[in-house]
Amino acid sequence: MTKTWLIVNEASGSYDAAVIADIVTWFAQSDQPVDCIVRCPDEDLPDPGKLVANGVDLLAIYAGDGTTNSALKTASGWDGAVLILPGGTMNLLARALHGEQSCQSIIGEAARNRRTVQLNTVEIGESTAYVGVIAGPTTSLAQVRENARHARLSELVLEAIPAAISDSLAGPQVGIKGHDDRFPAIFAAPRDDSMALCGFTASTIGEVLSHAGAWLNGDFRDGPRVDLGSASTATLVSEADEIGLLIDGEQAKAVPGDVLRLARAPHHFVETRPSAAP
């Protein structure tokens, strides 16, 4: 029988103990009971040694993209199956693997048909993005999302959105070597054989507010942008000394000259969305 561990983030703004109880029930009903719940951040995320020593075959992660990224990094090198459940604000990795299905549907389908895939990633420095990397001043929009997540409306209106507008319109912009244009942010997303590259535009207050709306509505990729084609590597250029990054939505830093690279994820992800037609 498959031994299943479940990672949850109790510090998440969307955490609900009743939902976790439902998830445990759905696993049990699918004949794959949860043997252990890892409750971060109070408990350490499991590394390969711990997963192997405990005979874990399936690692389920119910969290947002940032916590999921940390869990995947910690478990790198373990050869079991990873089931990503939509437990955060954007859930972009879960949506890529399962579409818009509910947790209950995903768990049931994963039990009926354990189909795994390997995914490409985007790497920069020591960081790995399973959804994508945003580089540039527009990364200040992460604070818009964070304030909205915790329902601090006054901070959202009076601080976060004005700061994002100021940073996006006034800060040193960023580009890709080989392209003349500069943007408030560059987005790199992994695809089957290359990275898809685009430049987010924010030359007016209206465009910045469009980006903020895209963040708040759950998919930053809906903001105004310019297609920059595809590549296996891309070098960041900017007059700034330091470039803000969002790695699957979590903040990090880069410097001009750092390289975005297409790479391969060291995990076997359970996929439940219908396979593409041949």
N, C-alpha and C positions, 0 to 999 in steps of 0.2 A: 504493500500500500504506500502511496505517496505520502511523504512527511512534509507538512506545510508549515512555514513560518510566515507571519504577517507583521509588517512594519507599519506603524501608524505614528503620526506627528501630533502629540497632544497639545503642542503649543500653537498649532495652526488656528487661525481665526475661524475656519470652517469645521473644526473638530466637534464631533457630537458622539458621546458615548453610546447613545441609542443606535446610531448608524453602525458603529463598530460591532455592537451586539448583533445587528441584522446581518452584517457581512460574515461573522462567525457562523451564524445559523445557515446562511446560504452555502457556505463551504461544506458544512456538515450534511446538508440536504443533497449536495452534489457528490457525496461519498468521498470527500477529501477534507476531513476535519482539520482545523487549525490546531497544531500542537504547541505553538508558542506565539505570543504577541510581544513584539519588541516595541516598547513605548519610548520613542525619542521625544525630546532631547534628554530625558532623565536616564535612559539606558543607552549603552553604546551600540552603534550600528554593527551588525555582524560582519566579520571578515571571512575570507575563504576557509581559514583553518577552523573557525567556530562552526561554520555551516557544514563542512565535511565531517567534523568530529561528532556532530549531532545528527548526521544522516539526512540532512535536509535535501529534498528533491525539488521543491517548489518554493520560491521566495516571492510572496505577494507584497506589493507596496501600495498602501493607500495614503497618498500624500500629494502635495503640489509638485510642480516640476523641479523646484530648487531642492527640496528634501529628497526627492527621487534621485536627482543627480548625485547627491552626497552618498546615498545608500548604494547606488551603482558603483561609484568610485571605490567605496570601502569593500564591496564584494567582488571587485575585479580579480579575475583569475579563478573564480569558482565556476564549475561547469554545469550547474543545474539550470532549471528553467525559471525565468522571471516573469511574473504576471503584474503588469502595471494597471492599477485601478484609479479612476478619476476622483481624487480626493483633495483637490486644491482649487485655485481660482481659474486658471486657464486650462490646465489638463491637456496640454498640446501633445505630449507623448502618448498619453492614453487615447486621445482622439485619433492619432496616427495609426495606432495598433487596433483599435476597436470601433472607430467611428463614434457615433453619438449614443452608443448603448449604455444602459444603466449598469451599475455594479452587479446586480443580481443576474442580468442577462450575460454579462461577461464571464462571471464565475461559472454559470451553468454551461455555457458554450465551451469554455476551456476544459471542463470536465468531460464533455462529450467528445471533443476533438482537440487533443493536445498538439497543436500545430505551432512550431517555433520558427522564428526568422532571426537572422542577424541583420543589424542596421548599421548604416554609415553614420559617422559623427563628424563634427567640426572640432578640431583641436587648435588651441593657441597657448603657447607656453606649456604649463603643466595642467591646464584646464581642458575639460572635454565637455562639449555640448551635444546633447542628444536631439534637441529641438532646434537650436540655433544660437548664434552669437550676435549681439548688437554692440557696436563700438561707436562712441561719440558722445557729444553733449546731451543728446536726447535721452540718454540713459537716466537722466534725472527724473524722467517720467515714472521710473520704478517707485519713487517716493509717492507719486500720485496714486499708484495702485496700492501701495502699502497703507497709506492713510485711508483710502476708501475701504480696504479690507477690514480695518478696525473701526470704521464708521466715525472717524473724526472729521465731521463735515466742515467745521470751522477752519481746521488746518488745511483741508483740501482746497477750500475756496480762497482763503486768505494767504496761504503760504505755498503749498505744493504746486498748484497750477501756475501761479505767477512766477515761481522760481523756474519751473520747466520752460515757460515762455522766454524768460530772460536768458537761461542757459542756451536754449536752442537757437535764439536769434543773435546772441552776442558772442558766444564762446567760439574758440578756434574750431573749425570744422575738420572733417576727416574724409579721406578718400582711399582709393585703391591704386597702387602703383600701376602705371600704364593708362589710367583714366585721368583726364584733366579736371573733371568736375569734383567739387567738394560738397559735403553734405553734413547736416547735423548728426547723422548716424548712418553707418553701413550695417546691413544685415546679411549674414551668411548662414545658409541652411543646408544640411546634408541632403543629397539626392542619391539616386542609384549609382551614378558614375562620376559625379562632380558636386561641387557646391553651387547652389543658386545664390547669386549676389544681387543686391539692390541697394540703392541709396534712398533713405527716407528724406523727404523734403519738408522744410518748415521755414519757408521764407516769409510767411505772414502769420499773424496771430491766429487767423482762421485755420491754417494748416496745423499749427501746434495744438489747437483745441480739437481738431480732428484726430490727432494722435492720442490725446488724452482720452477722448471718447472711445477709441479703439481699445486702449488698455482697459478702461472701465467695463467695456462690453465683453471682454474675455479673449480678445485676439489682437495683439499689437500689430500683426501683419496686415490688418485692414487699413492702416494709416496710409497717407499719400506717399508715393514712392516712384522711383525711376529704375527700370530694369538695367542691370549692369552685366548681364550674361552669366556665364558659368565658368568655373575653373577648378583645378585640383588644389591650387595654392593661390593666396592673395596676400600681398604685403600692404600693411596699413601705413598711410602717410598723413601727416598733420604738422602744423606749426606748434601745436601744444606740446608741452614737456611730458604730459601724461594723458592717456586716453581712457575714459570710462568704458567699462565693459558690463554687459549683462550676459552671464552664462546660464542659459535656461532660466532667465529671470532673476538670477542672483548676481549681486554686484561684485566686480573684480576690476583690476587695472591692467593696462598695457602701455607700451611706449611706441612711438613711431618706429617703424622697421620690423615690428613683430609680425609674424606670418600666421595667417589662417590656413589650416591644412585639412584636407579630407582624410578621414581615417576610418577604421573599422571598429565597431563596438565589441568588446570581449564578452558578450553575453548572448544567451539564447532567449529571445523574448517570445512569450506566448502571444499569438495574434488570433483574434476572433472575427475580424471583419472579413467579408467575402473576398476570396482570392480574385485577382484581376483575370479577366478572360484572356486565354492564350492568343 
